[in-house]
Amino acid sequence: MAAAGGGWAAVCEKFRTARTLSTVESRKDPETEPYRSKYSARALLQEVKQLLSAAEEGGEARLLAVRRAVLEYELGVNHTDTEELSAGEEHLQRCTQLLEPHRLSPDCVSLYIQAQNNLGILWSLRDEIKTAQTYLESAEALYNQYMKEDGNPPLDPSEHFMAEEEKITDQERSKRFEKAYTHTLYYLAQVYQHLEMIEKAAQYCHTTLKRQLEYCGYNPVEWALNAATLSQYYLSKQCFMEARHCLAAASVIFSQAGQVPSAEDNETEQDQQDLRQRKAEIARCWIKYCLNLLQSARKLLEDNIGELDPDRQLELKAQRKKEEDEKEKGRKKAVLFGTSDICDSVLAIEEKVSSVYPLDFQEAREIFLVGQNYVLEAKEFFQVDGYVTDHIEIVQDHSALFKVLAFFEEDYERRCKMHKRRLDMLESIYVDLNPQYYLLISRQLQFELADTYYEMMDLKIAIGNRLEELDSHTIKKINSLAQLAIKYYELFLDSLRNPDRVFPEQLEEDVLRPAMVAKFHIARLYGKLITSDSKKQLENMQTSLEYYMFLVDYCEKYPGAVRAVETELELSKEMVGLLPTRMERLRAKLCPFI
């Protein structure tokens, strides 16, 4: 038998060299020959295959079949790595055919699962996601069946080319087998994501992350990013405790990647840059967490005019006091990540920010401050130079944090100051923005600036209403805020005009509501301008009426628009009925003898 004695040792050595070439040496291949080591490995694997064929006459058929299956598997992965998918598929299919009768035995099960995993990857690369799903779900089912029927640590595929004394321990076998199954779940999570089975994708992603920590098989940066991404799924489901847990774990695991490395390390400048970027991306996920928690609390607490409802606040506080955190403990057990030392670090981060709805200003402020710290951290990397869009999105989130905090503030003057902070940060980025290149962002900023001035005007009117008599300073302030709101709403509406400066006959779906709201608010703003000049007042009322009329006429012409602006339309119709009479009265006062 050609592979007997010393011959077998040489075969094993060839196999081992091929594996090293594939997994280690290939990383050092030059860009001009990216697959040099992979091709060398392939040649060695083919030699081993020939030596095995020569040994077939006298050898045990089952043993030889499994060894051939290992080689087919290695060749399949090799061809897939070098982008020769058809050849890769052929080898992997041969591997599974050879193992099929014994796929549940301890010497075959791990190899069979890994072959199925790789067929799943291969079909994903072809964008045949449903076929990939079939292979991966088959691997998952096989793992579960084996664990149920046998459960002993199976042989690792590499052991088929090892001398008896080199074989690995049961503990190591178990670790490698579990790692192969973790890969199955990892790829399934991606497949479900592609197929838009979002809930299932999140569930598999969570299990994968837990298992990677359990078996210490992960890259800290990649793990942290996946956990941070998963947190955004939980946010969409309003599961704040789970979202916070994922983010806290992401922050802890990310710190294992070495604090942002110093120049003395072997890291390249690019590696350091990548690390800083990932850290800033996790910070942005934290911002979204704080913002979503505050905004969800606002929805629970606001009355029908968007103010904080004190009765609802008392009711929710009483309800929260009554509820014991048993429910939370049960839920927490299901999502906990990692070993006890990791858990302690995660808990320390979780304790810095709540995961329950804030019900008053103090509680909201604590969440706001955490969010604001992450804004500063994210802006450190995502600066205007080089990251315009990201930077502006972070500033918009910062503005949104102030907006939602203002909701919890009872003092109108302090609320105005918060909106002023928003105006300062938004105007400073709007001024330098070229609308030609950043039309969408430019529109968002115009609308948000207009809305903020509008809100501030309303607050100043509310403050003025508490005074016995409006003083000239307050009148000036109200008028100035109203005019600035009009200015930005008009800029927004102008951005919708065509190159000939003509306003569209029919508005696109994505701008329909903002455009109608802008028209409605301008109508209302002209009605709020304070002037002692009756003629000017009449002009303002006429302008106001024209804007209200726009809404009414547009919705008559395009009935499909009604559902986008039901409340505004109702009020506009009311004003179109009232304003002419008011204007007549004012005209009569101006010219009593006509």
Disulfide bonds with the S-S distance in Angstrom:
none
